[in-house]
């Protein structure tokens, strides 16, 4: 039945983002013949390193690696496939307008202790509790969510295991988990901390990459999500060569496992025969047959564009269409002719991340604008200077600055073409308040709005989790009921991207979970 | 007509374009609400009206039927994915009775689809469907519009209905076959100076008899009514209300929403939804036409076998078995189902019922027992009577399908 190159594969993975690569590797290791198709010329999806000005390269979207569980990296043997770190366990610095910056890391609280001893104590207590909760929650992230009401032993066992894991926390922690699980992070931080600068920094971690503000319900969940991914041992790392180097290592692992990879091969649609996924049709018209198709594309793209409503039930399509997936994280890249200078900030801090989030209210105010299709003149920023630790990213003596900016609405009043310059200026102005000489050192800029991210990386809504990370789109209902166990309603079609449980953030668990599900179901 | 000035909850039920004519001939002034309209329940007596359906001609105002226009490049693809039947077989000039289901394969509603032209359809339903149709339209280039108020509808049913329409000037009506529709002209009226009126006619109906449904512009409604009453003056033509129609539709074995099933969009209790397989409508479900909403769930149900089935019952005695519980034995120890619709059939001279019974008791010939409550001059009595599962329809006259129909 196959045409084109004529070969029929056990599995075709549509999309070579990190989850697609992880999934393909596990499928190949499970004995399947696997073809991975990537529309772009290079692998990695949004986890790529790109030259944005002559001699200046930067991670296009995420710029730090912090969620991928160590066990997954070991299983994939990423170090052997070339993953090296330019920075490991890098510090976080919350920038202060008055120059009283706060540098801290999970294991280094000296700066915080000197500034606010009580907060340092609370922080240690909170981290310890977070680690305990994360230990119970990690298994939730690393397995297929159970379905309710099926009566099968696997679903029952998983629910029981989840309950037992939470019960084993003991009464105090279990109560706290149930209490804070659906809370907003602002209230949680108010309970525990005093220093606005610290609360701003911790709130940033809860809302980064989400279309939520610190006062949005469920933002504690996104903190727990971050903690659970790494069992509470989250460290910030900077891969040598940027996030693209991670993708290269993942691709190396995939090839070593026997995955056949084709880039520049855009899938136009998923072929369906007899109500079963039968392969894919490329934009070139080439048809490739496979028993199983696994899509790394986001749920809306997969179901509404690649598959098409006519192969799905109307109620399911309505749920997919209503999935909230509007990104608000923009990316600004600056090519600088020298290392930026932040008065009162040591050189070591520049190898870590710098946060412009002086208080939780500051973030909430920035968020307010995005609700109405505007941007704030005082945005929330996560800044790195990757070239400080990895000189190959910029010409000698020059540097690159990588800034995640929130909140940039996907659809902006007046259109992004008209607002692009103003937005860039607002971010540079905000930075210049902390680094006065910055503006004069800028040689080139690149701005990626959510609309750009949507177009360039083929992500509906330009949301880096593919679907908002919120309680109503989490676990057993992620992305939507009817597709939460990685398999689509159409037999032979699976999802493996960030839109599935547990979600995105360069974590890789969705890809591994999906592969295990495919290996179980499609024997 | 809904107006901007009054909120909808302050507005009375709407009046159909036939309302003034109906009111003028109604002896009982008995109106009931139907989809936001007020319509006649009984004009004079249920029995007289019923016999107009079976022995002469009846006029029934079905304007409140909810009507949608479905058009656009993907109209056929949209309908084929929405409906359980293969809509590709529906060509211009044809009408199809069909049902549609939700993802779980539970019935949302039944209705008729008129193919007006390629990719241009009219869908007539018992209840409002815009929400579901819009959800079903995601991914299809199709325009959906409710046109209930824009189209007046009148059913003309009975053995002399063809003759009646011919007398009113609808030339060629005798060639219209069941489930076809066409454009016809009502003869001009020189007395009043009225010009000829265009009327769309379909050979469809809810009586199981020879009959037609007339679709016209609201401003033409009274003229059409007047013309039919005039030519029918010596032919025992009668306007009928919904109660007489209900007897005829049970005889014909047709199901009615809210009586024989509740739309899956409206059920509140789990397990009260019904599938087309349970309702004996498997013949409407085409598993081979490609995907449609509910197909996977229905395939699974078909594999498992439906747990209950809608059947026809012939009940002992003459008392309609309204709401009766059914038992597998006279002892009344094991419940086997319940009656959804019941009537004494004046034409079949049988005590008929439609009932949902558990699958093991659904075979034709199965003997069940119906628990009937009788009110004998204010004294209630309970009777356990035989109820035998029989073939449907109970009433199937050859004249229903004869083309041309007999010329009375």
Interface residues (C-beta under 8 A of the other chain):
Chain A: X275 X304 X308 X309 X310 X311 X312 X313 X314 X315 X316 X317 X318 X321 X482 X489
Chain B: X77 X81 X82 X102 X103 X132 X135 X136 X138 X139 X140 X290 X291 X293 X294 X295 X296
